[in-house]
Structures are given as structure tokens and as C-alpha cells.
Amino acid sequence: MLYLSKIKNYYIDRINFSLYTIALMANTKSAIKRIRRISRQTTVNKSRKSRFRSAIKKMNLILDKKDKKEALAFLPKLNSELMKIAKTGVIKKQNASRNISRITKKINSL
């Protein structure tokens, strides 16, 4: 059961820490289910976005060390990770391709 405390026109979901307005929300059963589904999707998408950022940062750290061998070893893993995330729609495929292309150019210039 969700622990809700009423503050003016808002309900605060103590578990998910998400705010939503009751006054503007449709009060149908399907709309309530949709809100639950959206909050679950949001947490999944946030974790995917975080994985995207951390993979890029990890590669940039390797590039800063100017270690071409390690960078070439990590490149296929990075490519796979970015394309998995792009497939789900968190980032666009072109965004992933652009990042991989730029990183590949940096590796070749080492």
C-alpha cells in the first residue's frame, strides 16, 4: 500500500517520491494505472540514461590517459551499450552513432 499524505492539491508518494496533481488528473481507473506505469518506465529510463553517460565518461577517461590499446578494447563494449540504449528510445540512434564516430576519430588520432 502506498503511504500518501495530503498537502493542498498534491499527493506525495513516499516510495517513489513523485508528485502529481489530483485536481488536473483524470480519475479513471486506466489513468491511475497509466500513472503507475509511467513512474516505473521513468525509473528504467533514468537508469538507462545513467548507463549511457557513465559509458561515455569511462571512454573519455581512457582517452585522457592516451591508452590506445585499452580504448580499442573498450570500443566494442561501448558501441554495444550505446546501441542497446538507442534501441529502447532513451537516446536516438543518430545520437549513439555520432558519439561512437567522434570517439573512434579520437582513438585513431592517438
Backbone bond lengths (Angstrom), bond angles and torsions (degrees), N, CA, C in turn:
res aa  C-N    CA-C-N  psi(-1)  N-CA   C-N-CA  omega(-1)  CA-C   N-CA-C  phi
1 M - - - 1.453 - - 1.525 109.78 -
2 L 1.314 115.76 140.63 1.452 120.50 179.72 1.526 109.49 -82.16
3 Y 1.305 114.72 137.87 1.460 120.08 177.32 1.517 108.02 -94.17
4 L 1.330 115.74 108.33 1.453 120.80 -175.61 1.528 110.29 -114.57
5 S 1.303 115.29 136.24 1.462 119.06 173.18 1.522 107.59 -120.71
6 K 1.312 115.98 134.59 1.457 119.89 -174.92 1.523 110.61 -88.68
7 I 1.347 115.79 124.21 1.456 122.13 175.63 1.520 106.91 -128.36
8 K 1.312 117.76 109.56 1.463 124.70 -176.32 1.524 109.90 49.48
9 N 1.338 118.04 -116.15 1.456 121.35 -177.49 1.522 113.11 -99.46
10 Y 1.335 118.32 11.05 1.458 121.16 -175.05 1.511 111.70 -116.39
11 Y 1.326 115.37 148.21 1.449 121.59 168.16 1.517 107.46 -112.01
12 I 1.318 117.53 134.30 1.450 121.07 178.35 1.526 107.83 -106.16
13 D 1.307 115.15 119.86 1.453 121.12 176.80 1.526 106.31 -82.42
14 R 1.317 117.58 108.81 1.467 122.02 -174.66 1.527 113.03 -66.56
15 I 1.319 117.65 -22.02 1.462 120.89 -178.75 1.526 111.11 -83.53
16 N 1.327 117.13 -48.97 1.463 121.12 -176.23 1.526 113.46 -94.49
17 F 1.308 118.30 -9.45 1.465 124.30 -178.31 1.523 112.25 54.53
18 S 1.316 117.02 36.04 1.456 119.27 178.96 1.521 109.24 -107.45
19 L 1.318 115.50 140.98 1.462 121.70 178.84 1.524 109.25 -103.81
20 Y 1.284 117.08 136.17 1.448 119.81 169.90 1.518 109.15 -147.26
21 T 1.324 115.29 146.92 1.453 122.27 -174.92 1.520 110.30 -84.87
22 I 1.313 115.48 130.42 1.465 120.52 177.92 1.530 109.97 -77.06
23 A 1.318 117.76 -38.13 1.455 121.89 -174.56 1.530 111.81 -62.50
24 L 1.340 118.32 -35.60 1.449 121.53 -176.72 1.532 112.45 -96.99
25 M 1.305 117.40 -7.16 1.453 121.26 -175.75 1.525 110.66 -85.67
26 A 1.335 115.68 139.53 1.464 119.09 174.12 1.517 107.96 -68.48
27 N 1.308 117.05 135.99 1.464 119.41 -174.94 1.520 112.17 -101.85
28 T 1.331 116.19 34.21 1.460 119.64 173.99 1.519 108.85 -86.55
29 K 1.319 115.20 160.61 1.454 120.84 -178.35 1.537 110.48 -62.72
30 S 1.330 116.25 -40.11 1.464 120.78 -177.93 1.532 111.17 -68.11
31 A 1.335 117.48 -35.13 1.464 121.09 179.25 1.526 110.67 -67.89
32 I 1.311 116.81 -38.24 1.463 121.35 178.23 1.530 109.77 -66.17
33 K 1.340 116.81 -42.17 1.467 121.29 177.47 1.524 110.18 -64.29
34 R 1.318 116.08 -39.05 1.465 121.55 -179.96 1.529 110.45 -62.61
35 I 1.322 118.03 -40.48 1.465 121.70 177.97 1.521 110.51 -61.93
36 R 1.337 116.43 -42.45 1.465 120.09 177.10 1.522 110.81 -61.87
37 R 1.322 116.05 -43.04 1.467 121.08 -179.12 1.529 110.54 -65.14
38 I 1.323 117.10 -42.79 1.461 121.46 179.88 1.521 111.07 -62.26
39 S 1.336 117.38 -40.13 1.467 119.37 179.97 1.522 111.31 -66.12
40 R 1.341 117.11 -35.83 1.479 120.32 175.71 1.522 110.38 -67.40
41 Q 1.337 116.71 -43.50 1.463 121.11 179.64 1.525 110.99 -63.06
42 T 1.331 116.59 -37.52 1.459 121.42 -179.42 1.523 110.88 -62.13
43 T 1.333 117.12 -43.14 1.465 119.49 -179.97 1.524 111.09 -66.25
44 V 1.332 117.32 -38.77 1.472 120.97 177.90 1.519 109.86 -64.91
45 N 1.335 116.98 -45.29 1.459 121.16 -178.83 1.526 111.57 -64.94
46 K 1.340 116.92 -36.93 1.467 120.20 177.90 1.525 110.78 -63.62
47 S 1.340 116.21 -40.61 1.469 118.88 179.60 1.524 110.80 -67.89
48 R 1.329 117.45 -36.61 1.468 120.59 177.07 1.518 111.12 -65.66
49 K 1.317 116.64 -42.60 1.462 121.61 179.27 1.532 109.68 -63.34
50 S 1.324 115.98 -38.53 1.461 121.47 178.14 1.529 110.38 -64.85
51 R 1.352 116.89 -42.93 1.470 120.62 177.22 1.519 110.94 -61.19
52 F 1.326 117.26 -38.32 1.462 122.91 177.61 1.526 110.53 -61.23
53 R 1.328 115.58 -50.70 1.469 120.23 -178.64 1.519 112.01 -63.32
54 S 1.336 117.03 -43.17 1.462 120.16 -177.32 1.529 111.37 -68.09
55 A 1.339 118.04 -33.95 1.465 120.68 177.29 1.523 110.65 -65.86
56 I 1.339 116.45 -42.86 1.469 120.80 177.92 1.531 110.28 -63.58
57 K 1.344 116.94 -43.83 1.468 121.09 -179.97 1.521 111.20 -62.28
58 K 1.346 115.92 -41.26 1.464 120.12 -180.00 1.522 110.44 -61.64
59 M 1.330 116.22 -43.05 1.468 119.97 178.93 1.523 110.75 -66.01
60 N 1.323 117.48 -39.77 1.467 120.70 179.01 1.529 111.61 -64.23
61 L 1.336 116.86 -35.50 1.470 120.11 176.02 1.529 110.90 -64.62
62 I 1.342 115.90 -40.83 1.467 120.22 177.75 1.527 110.17 -64.07
63 L 1.341 116.26 -40.66 1.466 120.51 179.29 1.523 111.60 -67.10
64 D 1.335 117.53 -35.17 1.467 121.34 177.65 1.524 111.58 -65.13
65 K 1.349 116.06 -32.03 1.472 120.29 177.15 1.525 111.52 -76.84
66 K 1.350 116.54 -10.61 1.466 123.65 -178.86 1.528 112.31 59.52
67 D 1.318 115.77 38.97 1.460 122.08 179.15 1.523 108.66 -100.04
68 K 1.337 116.00 93.12 1.463 121.17 -174.80 1.532 112.11 -65.34
69 K 1.331 116.52 -39.25 1.466 120.54 -177.85 1.537 110.74 -63.00
70 E 1.325 115.98 -46.49 1.472 120.79 179.35 1.528 110.93 -66.06
71 A 1.336 116.53 -38.09 1.460 121.11 179.63 1.530 110.84 -64.50
72 L 1.330 116.55 -43.06 1.467 120.54 178.50 1.526 111.40 -65.87
73 A 1.338 116.97 -32.39 1.462 120.80 177.99 1.525 111.15 -70.83
74 F 1.343 117.06 -34.66 1.471 121.15 -177.22 1.531 112.33 -84.71
75 L 1.333 117.91 -18.83 1.469 121.70 -175.43 1.534 114.10 -57.35
76 P 1.339 120.68 -46.22 1.472 119.18 178.51 1.536 112.92 -63.15
77 K 1.334 116.45 -36.08 1.473 119.93 177.97 1.530 110.24 -65.53
78 L 1.334 115.58 -42.12 1.462 120.73 178.36 1.526 110.33 -63.01
79 N 1.332 116.06 -46.30 1.461 121.49 179.56 1.531 110.51 -57.64
80 S 1.331 116.73 -46.54 1.456 122.21 179.68 1.528 111.11 -61.75
81 E 1.324 116.01 -46.72 1.474 121.51 -178.59 1.534 110.85 -60.97
82 L 1.344 116.52 -46.84 1.464 119.93 -178.03 1.532 111.31 -66.27
83 M 1.320 117.55 -39.07 1.467 119.44 -179.90 1.528 112.31 -70.55
84 K 1.339 117.29 -32.90 1.471 120.21 175.06 1.523 110.21 -63.19
85 I 1.328 115.70 -42.28 1.465 120.46 -179.17 1.527 110.45 -70.12
86 A 1.341 116.32 -38.35 1.470 120.25 178.85 1.525 110.83 -66.24
87 K 1.321 116.86 -33.64 1.462 121.65 -179.24 1.526 111.28 -62.24
88 T 1.339 116.37 -33.77 1.462 120.46 -178.42 1.523 112.64 -82.06
89 G 1.345 117.58 -12.53 1.458 120.60 176.08 1.515 115.04 93.19
90 V 1.327 117.77 5.62 1.464 119.91 178.12 1.526 109.23 -68.22
91 I 1.334 115.86 -42.65 1.463 121.24 169.63 1.523 106.77 -122.43
92 K 1.314 116.64 159.21 1.457 119.27 -179.77 1.518 109.94 -81.13
93 K 1.329 115.54 155.23 1.459 121.44 -177.94 1.522 110.84 -61.12
94 Q 1.327 116.09 -38.43 1.470 120.58 179.47 1.527 110.73 -63.16
95 N 1.327 116.79 -37.78 1.471 122.11 177.99 1.528 110.10 -61.60
96 A 1.321 116.88 -46.02 1.465 121.43 179.03 1.517 110.48 -63.55
97 S 1.331 117.22 -45.02 1.463 121.87 -179.81 1.524 111.14 -62.28
98 R 1.331 116.01 -41.22 1.465 120.86 -179.84 1.525 110.67 -63.46
99 N 1.338 116.53 -44.36 1.469 120.50 178.87 1.523 111.34 -62.21
100 I 1.329 117.05 -44.02 1.461 121.23 -179.89 1.528 110.15 -64.02
101 S 1.328 116.38 -41.91 1.459 121.24 -179.99 1.524 111.33 -61.64
102 R 1.314 116.56 -46.69 1.475 120.57 -179.22 1.522 111.37 -64.46
103 I 1.316 116.15 -40.58 1.463 120.40 179.74 1.527 110.30 -66.45
104 T 1.341 117.01 -40.57 1.461 121.59 178.48 1.528 110.89 -61.20
105 K 1.351 115.82 -41.38 1.468 120.02 177.31 1.522 110.70 -61.98
106 K 1.338 117.05 -41.53 1.462 121.05 179.15 1.526 110.55 -63.56
107 I 1.339 116.83 -41.57 1.460 121.05 179.32 1.528 110.20 -62.49
108 N 1.337 116.81 -44.24 1.463 120.66 -179.36 1.514 112.54 -66.24
109 S 1.331 117.13 -26.30 1.464 119.84 -179.93 1.540 112.49 -82.97
110 L 1.360 117.70 -9.03 1.465 120.43 178.80 1.515 110.99 -69.17
